[in-house]
Amino acid sequence: MNELESHVFTYIVQFRGGTYCTQVTSENIENSVFKWLEKIREEKNEIQYLGNKTLENLEFQILNQMDSPTKLNRLNNVWFLQFSSKSGSFFINIIKTSNT
């Protein structure tokens, strides 16, 4: 039985003038976005201006795959992702930082 290899993805997020960093463990970049969403739900109170409606809108965009991470040219293991809401935009750099 083959187990999927897990990776650590570091999320560097700019939102309404603040920069927030977190790490998640996932098998691939696509699933890491869902893990990141779970993580920011837990850390919601640490992110200034992140209210329930903004979080719900962000969740809607992720679940409906309105945007997906874009691999940056000429860089290894680095992606960019952006989400917009009425209260501001999320500019997200994602870096695969290690294997677990």
Secondary structure as UniProt FT lines:
FT   STRAND          7..15
FT   TURN            16..17
FT   STRAND          18..26
FT   HELIX           29..42
FT   HELIX           44..46
FT   TURN            48..49
FT   HELIX           52..63
FT   TURN            64..65
FT   STRAND          70..71
FT   TURN            73..74
FT   STRAND          78..85
FT   TURN            86..87
FT   STRAND          88..99
//
